[in-house]
Amino acid sequence: MNLYTINYIKNNQLLYNYLRENSYWYKYLNRSQEYLKPLEEEMKKKYKLTTQDRIEKISQGINMVSTILDVLK
């Protein structure tokens, strides 16, 4: 694994934790730095950090507030 990849992973705590939980990624990262992007995408899907997940979370919050307001009426 090259120095850039190591530093990038160590600076991103979520990515570092995900890599430790899924150690099979070490094999790919040792082969090529190009696997860093798929690793990061998979980590975002697992921890629900994608844009779609964030929009869904905000939508659920808005629905909860509207339900509370309906109950208070």
C-alpha positions as CSV (number, residue, x, y, z in Angstrom):
1,M,0.0,0.0,0.0
2,N,1.5,3.3,-0.9
3,L,1.9,6.3,1.5
4,Y,-1.0,8.3,0.0
5,T,-3.4,5.5,0.6
6,I,-2.3,4.9,4.1
7,N,-2.5,8.6,5.0
8,Y,-5.9,9.0,3.4
9,I,-7.3,6.1,5.4
10,K,-5.8,7.2,8.7
11,N,-7.2,10.7,8.3
12,N,-10.7,9.3,7.8
13,Q,-11.8,7.6,11.0
14,L,-14.9,5.9,9.5
15,L,-12.9,4.6,6.6
16,Y,-10.2,3.3,9.0
17,N,-12.8,1.5,11.1
18,Y,-14.5,0.0,8.1
19,L,-11.2,-1.2,6.8
20,R,-10.5,-2.9,10.1
21,E,-13.9,-4.6,10.1
22,N,-13.6,-5.7,6.5
23,S,-10.0,-6.7,6.2
24,Y,-10.4,-8.3,2.8
25,W,-10.0,-4.8,1.4
26,Y,-6.3,-4.8,2.4
27,K,-5.6,-7.2,-0.4
28,Y,-7.2,-4.9,-3.0
29,L,-5.5,-1.8,-1.7
30,N,-2.1,-3.5,-1.7
31,R,-2.6,-4.2,-5.4
32,S,-3.7,-0.8,-6.5
33,Q,-4.7,2.6,-5.2
34,E,-7.7,2.6,-7.6
35,Y,-9.7,0.4,-5.1
36,L,-9.8,3.3,-2.7
37,K,-12.9,4.8,-4.4
38,P,-15.0,1.6,-4.3
39,L,-13.9,1.1,-0.6
40,E,-15.2,4.5,0.3
41,E,-18.5,4.0,-1.6
42,E,-19.1,0.7,0.2
43,M,-18.3,2.3,3.6
44,K,-20.8,5.1,2.9
45,K,-23.5,2.6,2.0
46,K,-22.9,0.6,5.2
47,Y,-22.8,3.7,7.5
48,K,-25.7,5.3,5.5
49,L,-23.7,8.4,4.6
50,T,-24.9,8.7,1.0
51,T,-26.9,11.7,-0.2
52,Q,-30.0,9.6,-0.6
53,D,-29.7,8.3,3.0
54,R,-29.3,11.9,4.3
55,I,-32.4,13.1,2.4
56,E,-34.4,10.1,3.7
57,K,-33.3,10.9,7.3
58,I,-34.4,14.5,6.9
59,S,-37.7,13.4,5.4
60,Q,-38.4,11.1,8.3
61,G,-37.6,14.0,10.7
62,I,-40.1,16.2,8.9
63,N,-42.7,13.5,8.9
64,M,-42.3,13.0,12.7
65,V,-42.6,16.7,13.4
66,S,-45.8,17.0,11.2
67,T,-47.3,14.0,13.0
68,I,-46.6,15.6,16.4
69,L,-48.2,18.8,15.2
70,D,-51.2,16.9,14.0
71,V,-51.6,15.2,17.4
72,L,-51.3,18.6,19.2
73,K,-54.2,20.1,17.2
